[in-house]
């Protein structure tokens, strides 16, 4: 998307406390750290899947297991100048999503910023993502979550007391539509990996979500979606529409 942070955080300051919820291997934190070299900041990353967490050798970056739908450590409340989260909300299982957003807001210092980024699975120009997006829409419809959640993020943040809210919508070119060969290859791999990660939910009984999803898609077509997505993103490309919402906690 061309930038690491959209919220107008004052990165000229030193000693910032920054958290990335859903950090996976911590790459976003590492990249931000490199961009802000020498600022003596504290970086924290959390992810619900322990095996995703890389073993980083940076003394100012800490990666921990954590979920958005379970309580945050009490000493994290109002600790962070910048709370960042990307592609995590659909993983909220144990509490309503708006409550998870409110809990995330509790981590922000007064005057600090929060930023949420999510993928819109109803993009009319998704290209090679068309079948994967249709599968995800079916899953989110049947589990009651709803696939319009990116459009609701701004309201959830507003209800949680965040002000100076801004929303940006960015279409990210994938695969053949990305003019940068390295990014074209990387985006194809990332999207294909993400689709494969959704397949256990789409197939049926799922211990994580404790329900069965009769999607109405023939098994052979369902199983072909990851390979189809990989092939189509490589050949004709795709568009990942991202909703980015950020705002500030009042002083």
N, C-alpha and C positions, 0 to 999 in steps of 0.2 A: 504493500500500500504506500510505500515511499517514505514513511515516517514511523517512529516507534511510539510516540506520544502525541495525542491530539489535544488533550487538556492543556490549558496555558499555565502549566506549573512553572514556577520561577526556579529553573535549574541552575541559575547563576549562584544560588545559595549553596553553602556546604552543610553537611550534617543532616541531609534529608533522610527520612525513613520511608522506604518504598516497598510495597508488597505487590506481588503478582500472584493472583489466585488462579489456579489451573495452570501452573507454570510448566508442566511436563518436565523437560530436561533442563529448564532454566535458561534456555537460549535467549529469550527476550531480556531477562535481567542482565545476562552477560553483555549483550549488545548495548543496552542502555548504560551499563557501567563503563564500557569502552568509550561511548560517546561523551560521558560526563567525567572523564578521567581526572583524578586528583581532587575530587570534591568531598572525599571523606564521608560518603553516604553509607547508610545501612540498607542492605537489600535482603528481602525475605520472599521466598517462593513456596507455595503450597500446591499439592496435587493429591487427588484421592487415590491414585494408583502408585504405590511405593516404588514399583520397578521402573516407573517413568523417571524417577528422580535421579539425575546424574550425580556422580561424585565430583564436585567442583573443588578446585584448589584455591579459590579466592577467599581470603579471610573475612571479607565484608559481605559475602553472600551465604545465606543459610537456606537450605531447602528442607521442608518438613512435610509430613503427611497431614492433610487436612481437607475437610469437605465443607462446601458452602451450606449444607443442610444439617450440620451439627455445630454445637457451640464453639465459638472462638475462645482462645485463652483470655482470661479476664485482664491480664496485663497488656493485651493488645488493643483494648478499647481506647479510642482517641489517641493512638500512638503514631499513626502514619500520615505523612504529608501528601502521599499519592497512593491511591488504591487502584490497581489495574486488574481487569479480568476480561478474558477473551474466550468465547466458545465454551462456556461452562454451564449456563443456566439450564439446558435440557437435562443435565445430570442431577438436578435437584429431585430427590425422592421422598425425603422424610418430613418435609415441611412445605407449606405453600411457597411458591417462587417469590412472591412479594415480601414474605417474611425473611427469606434468605437475602434478598436485596437490602432490606432494612438492617439486618444483622451485619452485612458487609459495610453499610454506611456507618455503623457504630465504630468501625475501626479508624475512621477518618478524623484527624485532628480538626478542631474548629479553624476554619480558614483553609483547610486542605482540600484536595480534589479527588474525585472518583471518576473512573472511566470504564464503561462496559462496551464490549464489542460482540456482536452476534451475527450469524449468517442467516439471511432471509432465504428460506427454501421455496419461496413462491415467486422467484424472479422470472419474468416472462421471456428473458433472453438467456437462459442458463446454458444453452448449447449442449455440450456433452454431459452436463450434469442432470439432464432432464429426467432420466429414469431414477437416478439416486434421489433427487429432490422429491419426486412423486412418492417414492417409498417412504422417505422421512415424513412427508406430509401425512401419509396414511397412518404411520406409527403415532405421530403426535395427536392426530384426530382421535384415534381409538383409545389412547391412554388418557384422554381428557386434558392433556397439557395444552394442546392447540399449537398450530405452527405459526401463529401471528405474534409470538412472544417478542420478537425484536421491535415491533411497533409499540409494545406496551412498556418498554424499559424506561422511557422518559417519564411516564406517569408514575411508575413505581418509585423512581428516584425522587420525584416531586413530593409524593406522599410521605417519603421518608425524611423530608425536610431539606433536601438539596435545592440550592438556588443557582442562578446564573446558568441554567441548563441550556445546552446546545446539542443538536442532533445533526450528524452528517451521514450521508448515504454514499457509499463508494462502490463502484463496480470494479472488481479485481479480475484482470484477464488471466486465464489459466491455459497452460499447455500451448497449443499452436497459436493462440491469440496473444501470447505474451512475447513481445519483441526481443526480450533478453533470453538467449538460449539457456543460460544457467537457471533463471527463474522459471522458464517454461518446463524444464525437466523437474525442478524441485516442486513446483506446484502440482504437476501431474502425480508425483509420488505422494505428496501430502494428501491430496484429495482421494486417491485410490486407497491409501491407508485408512483414512477416516471412514470411507464407505465400508471397507472390510470390518472396521470396528463396530459398525451398526448391525451387521448381518446377524449376530446371535439373537438380537432383539427381534429382528424381522422374521426369523425362522419360526418362532413359536414360543414354547414355554421358556420363561426367563426368570431365573432365580433372583436377579437384581430387581426387576420391576414387578415380580409376582403376579403376572397375568399372561394370558395367551393372546396373540395378535393374529386373528384370521384375516390377513390383508387382502385376500381375494386374488393374489398374484400366483399363477401356477408355479410350482416349485422349481421347474427348470428355468423359468424366466427370472425368478428371484435370485437363484444361484448365479445367473449370468451377469447380474448387474455390476459387480466389481470389475470384471474383465471388460464389459461393455464400456463402463465409465473410463477405464484406463485407455482403451483403444480410441474412443471418441475424443477424449481430451487431447490425446496426442495428435489426432488427425485433423479435427475441426475446432478444437479448443472449447472453452466454456467461460462462463461469467459467474463469479461468486459475489453476490451483492451483500455488502456488509453495512450493518447499522451501527454507528458509533455514537454513544450518548455520554456526555460528561458534564459535571457540574461541581459546585463548591459547597462545602458545609459552612453555614454562617458562623461568624465569630461569636 
